[in-house]
Amino acid sequence: MREPKPIGGPRGRVEHSPLPDFCRLPALFALFVVGALTVTVMWLARDNQRDWPAYSVSMLFVTWLALVIAVTVCKLRPWLQRLPGRLPYAGVWLLIVLTVSFASAMARWLDGSLQMNLIQSSLRVFVRDNVLIAALLGAAMLRYFYVLAQWQARLAAVTRAQVEALQARIRPHFLFNSMNTVAALIRVDPAAAERTVEDLSELFRAALGQHDTGDGTLGEELALVERYLAIEQLRLGARLHVRRELNELPADFPLPRLLLQPLVENAVRHGVQPLREGGEVILRGRREGDGVRIEIINPLPATPPERGNGHGLDSVRQRIAYRYGPLASVQAGPQQDRFVVLLQLPGAAA
């Protein structure tokens, strides 16, 4: 369940709706399941003979009631969200109780008017029992949705903190090596030195820019990767080979900023740089339905290089899980003499 859905806030912040979206399938499905389970448990708990017609009518009544509640809350959700604090949940709970009370009274009246005799209890008892059950179950469900909203908010805060930390961090060795490369090229190849400064400035813009905390596009991220590789190509020379198989990727695919560049940097740093003869980094990608599949492949040195703390890959996993949901996956590990990072990102991400 992906509820509540994050919505854009001021200055690029991500704010979370205090209520689940009852217009969407997950919340509606939860209402149906809770209602159906309640009817089934109450039917199984009876001591007398099982009454299948009564069970069927009860299931139909609860299903219709869940649909009415979902439509009512869906239509009133924009107004309820304007209430302060936890009052939106209290408002939804009150709507559930009032809807169940009115629907139960109508059902008992129709049963008596049509003389179907499906409801044995009196109007007062029938309405009272249904309202009590709805009040308890509604409170439990809303408590679940509230805890889920708090968890989503904490996850969003952690993700924003990781992105901001990633943006604020420039590895000193990369900066120093790049500046030394620029200094060496100034007299030998001023044009290359100028291009390197421009590439480095774009990397700094992406890494430090506060406006870049939201989504960009796959095309923009690949352009940033190319600027990084251009700097490393000047530094490593013929030791760095890059094979690109990215023609089938959609450039407008939404992608969190600074998602691929740290992975490519790890491929160069841990795969190519330790090898005296250098190595090849393979960037491969293709469209899969509405989503994309991206692979970043680098050689595995015979002597394993000094391992990092793994925060970069962990951060990518968490950011992808938060942005694309459970349908996305990140796989990383050695395959024969290469290290492969595989990203599978769905297109229909909320």
SVG drawing of the C-alpha trace seen along z (x, -y; Angstrom):
<svg xmlns="http://www.w3.org/2000/svg" viewBox="-44 -28 96 54">
<polyline fill="none" stroke="black" stroke-width="0.4" points="0.0,0.0 1.3,-3.3 -0.9,-5.5 -0.8,-8.3 0.5,-9.7 3.2,-12.4 2.4,-15.8 4.7,-18.7 5.2,-21.3 6.9,-24.7 10.6,-25.1 10.8,-21.5 9.7,-19.9 7.6,-16.7 4.5,-16.9 2.3,-13.9 -1.5,-14.0 -2.9,-13.3 -5.5,-11.0 -5.3,-8.0 -6.9,-8.5 -10.2,-6.6 -10.7,-7.2 -7.9,-4.8 -8.0,-1.0 -5.7,-0.2 -8.0,-2.1 -11.2,-0.8 -9.8,2.7 -9.0,2.4 -12.6,1.3 -13.9,4.3 -11.6,6.8 -12.3,5.5 -16.1,5.6 -16.0,9.1 -13.8,10.5 -16.2,9.0 -19.3,10.6 -17.5,13.9 -16.2,14.0 -19.7,13.1 -21.3,15.7 -18.8,18.4 -19.3,17.5 -23.0,18.3 -24.0,21.3 -27.1,22.2 -27.2,23.7 -25.3,21.7 -27.7,19.5 -26.2,19.1 -28.9,16.7 -28.4,14.4 -24.6,14.6 -25.0,13.6 -27.3,10.7 -25.0,9.5 -22.0,9.6 -23.9,7.7 -25.0,5.1 -21.4,4.6 -20.0,4.4 -22.5,1.7 -21.8,-0.1 -18.1,-0.1 -18.6,-1.5 -20.9,-4.3 -18.3,-5.1 -15.5,-5.2 -17.3,-7.5 -18.4,-9.8 -15.0,-10.2 -13.4,-10.4 -15.7,-13.4 -15.2,-15.1 -11.4,-14.4 -10.3,-17.9 -12.4,-19.6 -11.4,-17.2 -7.7,-17.8 -8.1,-21.4 -8.8,-20.5 -5.9,-21.0 -4.0,-18.2 -5.7,-14.9 -9.2,-16.3 -9.2,-14.8 -9.2,-11.3 -11.9,-12.3 -14.0,-13.6 -13.6,-10.4 -14.6,-8.4 -17.7,-10.5 -18.7,-10.1 -18.3,-6.3 -20.5,-6.2 -23.2,-8.5 -23.2,-6.5 -23.5,-3.2 -26.3,-4.5 -28.3,-5.9 -27.7,-2.8 -28.6,-0.4 -31.9,-2.3 -32.8,-2.3 -32.0,1.5 -34.1,2.3 -37.0,0.2 -36.8,1.8 -36.7,5.3 -39.8,4.6 -41.7,2.9 -41.0,5.7 -41.6,8.3 -38.4,10.2 -37.7,11.0 -34.0,11.1 -33.3,8.9 -34.7,10.4 -33.7,7.7 -35.5,4.4 -34.6,1.2 -32.9,-0.3 -30.9,2.8 -29.9,3.4 -28.7,-0.2 -26.9,-0.2 -25.0,3.0 -23.9,1.9 -22.8,-1.5 -20.8,0.0 -19.1,2.4 -18.4,-0.3 -17.1,-2.7 -14.6,-0.1 -13.5,1.1 -13.3,-2.4 -11.1,-3.5 -8.8,-0.6 -8.5,-1.2 -7.9,-4.9 -5.3,-4.2 -3.6,-1.9 -3.8,-4.6 -2.4,-7.2 0.6,-5.0 1.2,-4.3 1.2,-8.1 3.7,-8.7 5.9,-5.9 5.7,-7.4 6.6,-10.8 9.6,-9.5 10.8,-7.6 10.4,-10.8 12.5,-12.7 15.2,-10.1 15.3,-10.1 15.5,-13.9 18.3,-13.9 20.2,-11.3 19.7,-13.3 20.9,-16.5 23.9,-14.7 24.7,-13.3 24.4,-16.7 26.5,-18.4 29.3,-15.8 32.1,-16.1 34.8,-13.6 38.0,-15.5 40.2,-13.2 38.0,-13.6 38.0,-17.4 41.8,-17.5 42.4,-15.2 40.1,-17.2 41.8,-20.5 45.2,-19.0 44.0,-17.8 42.9,-21.3 46.2,-22.8 48.1,-20.3 46.0,-21.1 46.0,-24.9 49.3,-25.2 49.1,-22.0 45.5,-22.1 43.6,-25.2 40.4,-24.2 40.4,-20.8 41.0,-22.6 38.1,-24.9 35.8,-22.0 36.9,-20.3 36.1,-23.4 32.7,-23.5 32.0,-19.8 33.2,-20.2 31.0,-23.2 27.9,-21.2 28.8,-18.4 29.0,-21.0 25.7,-22.5 24.0,-19.1 25.7,-18.2 25.2,-21.4 22.1,-22.9 19.2,-23.0 16.7,-23.1 17.8,-19.7 16.2,-17.7 13.3,-16.6 13.0,-14.5 14.9,-15.1 14.9,-13.1 17.0,-10.2 18.4,-12.3 19.6,-14.9 21.2,-12.3 23.0,-10.7 24.3,-14.1 25.7,-14.5 27.3,-11.1 28.9,-12.0 30.4,-15.2 31.8,-13.1 33.3,-10.5 34.8,-13.3 36.8,-14.5 37.8,-11.0 38.8,-10.3 41.3,-13.1 42.7,-11.9 42.9,-8.2 43.5,-8.5 43.6,-5.3 43.1,-3.3 39.4,-4.1 37.2,-2.6 33.5,-3.3 31.0,-1.3 27.5,-2.9 24.5,-0.8 21.8,-3.3 20.0,-4.1 16.7,-2.5 16.3,-4.5 13.6,-7.2 15.3,-10.5 12.1,-11.9 11.8,-9.1 11.5,-10.6 14.5,-9.8 15.7,-11.1 18.7,-13.4 22.2,-12.2 21.0,-8.5 23.3,-7.1 26.3,-9.4 27.4,-7.9 27.1,-4.4 29.2,-5.2 31.7,-6.9 31.9,-3.7 32.5,-1.7 35.4,-3.9 36.9,-4.2 36.6,-0.5 36.7,1.2 39.0,-0.7 41.3,-2.9 42.9,0.0 43.9,1.8 47.3,0.7 46.1,1.6 42.7,0.0 39.4,1.5 36.0,1.0 32.9,-0.4 29.7,0.7 26.6,-1.5 23.6,0.6 19.9,-0.2 16.7,0.5 13.0,-0.1 10.9,2.6 7.2,1.8 6.6,-1.6 9.8,-1.2 13.5,-1.0 16.3,1.5 19.8,0.0 23.0,1.9 26.4,0.5 29.2,3.0 32.8,2.7 35.8,5.1 36.7,6.8 40.4,6.4 42.3,9.5 43.1,7.8 40.0,6.3 40.3,2.5 39.7,0.9 36.0,1.2 33.8,-1.8 31.1,-1.9 28.4,-1.0 26.3,-4.0 26.1,-5.0 24.5,-1.8 22.2,-1.7 21.1,-5.2 20.3,-4.4 18.2,-1.4 16.3,-3.4 15.7,-6.3 14.4,-3.9 12.2,-2.0 10.7,-5.3 10.3,-6.8 9.1,-3.8 7.7,-1.4 8.0,2.4 7.9,3.0 11.4,1.4 14.5,3.4 18.3,2.9 20.6,5.8 24.4,5.5 27.1,8.2 29.9,9.9 29.2,11.9 32.3,13.9 35.0,11.3 32.7,8.3 30.7,6.3 27.1,5.6 24.6,3.1 21.2,3.6 18.3,1.1 14.8,2.1 12.5,-0.9 8.7,-0.8 7.1,-3.5 3.8,-3.8 5.4,-5.2 3.4,-7.3"/>
</svg>
